[in-house]
C-alpha cells in the first residue's frame, strides 16, 4: 500500500509546487498609513448639521461629524478657527452667529488637520424656501440643497 495520494483528473500533480487556486504574487493595495506610536490618527469630516441658515437669524449649534476627533480638535469656518466643544471621537460642535452675517455666502467647514470639508450656506434673510439656495444671481449661486 502506497502513502502517495491518489491523483484524479481534476486535482493538481502532488509533486508540482504550484498551488492550484492561489492568487499570483501581486503587490498589496496601499493601506492608510497608521499613525506613529503616540501620535493621533488624522481626523476626517464626514458631515455637518445643519448645512444652511438664514442671514440675521438666531444663533445655533453647528455639529461637525467625522472620525478621530480629540479634545484638541478645532473647527474651521473657512480659514478661521472657532471655539469648539468636543463631544466625542465622532462629533464636535460650535456656536454659529448668523446674526453677524449680513450677506449670503458659502463657507467651508472642516476641522484642523482634516483634508475633507463640508459646505455651509448662509441664505438670504428673505429666502422663502429653506430647501433651495438663492437664485443664480445671488453671490452664492442657486439650486436645491443636497
C-alpha positions as CSV (number, residue, x, y, z in Angstrom):
1,X,0.0,0.0,0.0
2,X,1.4,3.4,-1.0
3,X,1.3,6.6,1.1
4,X,1.2,8.7,-2.1
5,X,-2.2,10.5,-2.6
6,X,-4.2,9.3,-5.5
7,X,-4.4,11.9,-8.2
8,X,-7.6,12.2,-10.0
9,X,-8.1,14.2,-13.2
10,X,-9.4,17.3,-11.6
11,X,-6.6,17.5,-9.0
12,X,-3.1,19.0,-9.4
13,X,0.0,16.9,-9.5
14,X,1.1,16.4,-5.9
15,X,4.8,16.8,-6.9
16,X,4.0,20.2,-8.6
17,X,4.9,23.2,-6.3
18,X,2.3,25.4,-7.9
19,X,-0.7,25.7,-5.6
20,X,-4.0,25.4,-7.6
21,X,-6.3,28.3,-7.0
22,X,-3.8,30.6,-5.3
23,X,-3.6,34.2,-6.4
24,X,-0.5,35.2,-8.3
25,X,2.1,37.2,-6.5
26,X,0.9,40.9,-6.7
27,X,1.8,43.9,-4.6
28,X,-0.9,44.5,-1.9
29,X,-3.1,47.5,-2.3
30,X,-1.9,50.6,-0.4
31,X,-3.4,50.9,3.1
32,X,-4.0,54.1,5.0
33,X,-0.9,54.9,7.0
34,X,-1.1,54.1,10.6
35,X,-0.1,56.9,12.8
36,X,3.3,56.6,14.5
37,X,3.0,55.3,18.1
38,X,1.9,58.1,20.4
39,X,0.6,60.2,17.5
40,X,-3.2,60.7,17.0
41,X,-4.9,59.4,13.8
42,X,-5.8,62.1,11.2
43,X,-9.3,63.5,11.7
44,X,-11.9,63.1,9.0
45,X,-15.0,65.2,8.4
46,X,-18.0,63.3,7.0
47,X,-21.0,65.6,7.5
48,X,-22.3,68.8,9.2
49,X,-25.7,69.5,10.7
50,X,-27.4,71.8,9.8
51,X,-25.9,72.8,6.4
52,X,-27.6,76.2,6.0
53,X,-29.2,79.0,7.9
54,X,-30.7,82.4,7.0
55,X,-28.5,85.5,7.5
56,X,-29.5,87.5,10.5
57,X,-31.2,84.5,12.1
58,X,-30.8,83.1,15.7
59,X,-27.6,81.7,17.0
60,X,-27.4,77.9,16.7
61,X,-25.1,74.9,17.4
62,X,-23.3,73.6,14.4
63,X,-22.4,69.9,14.7
64,X,-19.4,68.5,12.7
65,X,-19.4,64.7,12.4
66,X,-16.4,62.5,11.4
67,X,-13.8,60.3,12.9
68,X,-10.6,60.6,15.1
69,X,-11.7,63.8,16.9
70,X,-9.9,64.5,20.2
71,X,-10.3,67.1,22.9
72,X,-7.7,69.2,20.9
73,X,-9.8,69.2,17.7
74,X,-10.7,72.7,16.4
75,X,-13.5,73.5,13.9
76,X,-12.5,75.7,11.0
77,X,-15.2,78.0,9.4
78,X,-13.4,79.0,6.2
79,X,-9.9,79.6,7.5
80,X,-11.0,80.9,10.9
81,X,-10.5,78.6,13.9
82,X,-13.6,78.9,16.2
83,X,-14.4,77.9,19.7
84,X,-15.0,74.2,19.7
85,X,-16.7,71.8,22.1
86,X,-15.5,68.2,22.0
87,X,-18.5,65.8,22.3
88,X,-16.8,62.5,21.4
89,X,-14.4,61.0,18.8
90,X,-17.1,61.4,16.1
91,X,-18.6,64.8,16.9
92,X,-17.5,68.3,17.8
93,X,-19.7,71.4,17.9
94,X,-19.5,75.2,17.8
95,X,-21.9,78.1,18.1
96,X,-22.6,80.0,14.8
97,X,-23.8,83.6,14.9
98,X,-25.9,84.2,11.7
99,X,-27.0,87.4,13.3
100,X,-23.5,88.7,12.4
101,X,-23.7,87.7,8.8
102,X,-25.4,90.3,6.5
103,X,-24.8,88.9,3.1
104,X,-25.4,85.4,1.7
105,X,-22.3,83.3,1.3
106,X,-20.9,79.8,1.3
107,X,-18.4,78.7,3.9
108,X,-16.2,75.6,4.0
109,X,-16.5,73.8,7.4
110,X,-13.7,71.4,8.4
111,X,-11.5,70.6,11.4
112,X,-7.9,71.4,11.8
113,X,-5.7,68.7,10.2
114,X,-8.5,67.1,8.1
115,X,-8.4,67.0,4.3
116,X,-12.2,66.9,3.9
117,X,-14.6,69.7,4.3
118,X,-18.4,70.3,4.0
119,X,-20.1,73.4,2.6
120,X,-22.3,75.6,4.8
121,X,-24.7,78.2,3.3
122,X,-25.7,81.5,4.8
123,X,-29.0,82.1,3.0
124,X,-30.7,85.5,2.3
125,X,-32.9,86.6,5.2
126,X,-35.9,86.8,2.8
127,X,-35.5,83.3,1.3
128,X,-38.9,81.7,1.3
129,X,-37.9,78.1,0.6
130,X,-35.4,76.8,3.2
131,X,-34.6,73.8,0.9
132,X,-33.3,75.9,-2.0
133,X,-30.3,78.1,-2.4
134,X,-30.9,81.7,-3.6
135,X,-31.4,82.3,-7.3
136,X,-28.5,82.1,-9.8
137,X,-27.9,85.9,-9.5
138,X,-27.1,85.7,-5.8
139,X,-23.5,85.7,-4.6
140,X,-23.6,82.0,-3.7
141,X,-25.4,80.7,-6.8
142,X,-28.6,78.7,-6.9
143,X,-30.0,75.2,-6.8
144,X,-31.5,72.6,-4.5
145,X,-29.8,71.7,-1.3
146,X,-28.4,68.2,-1.2
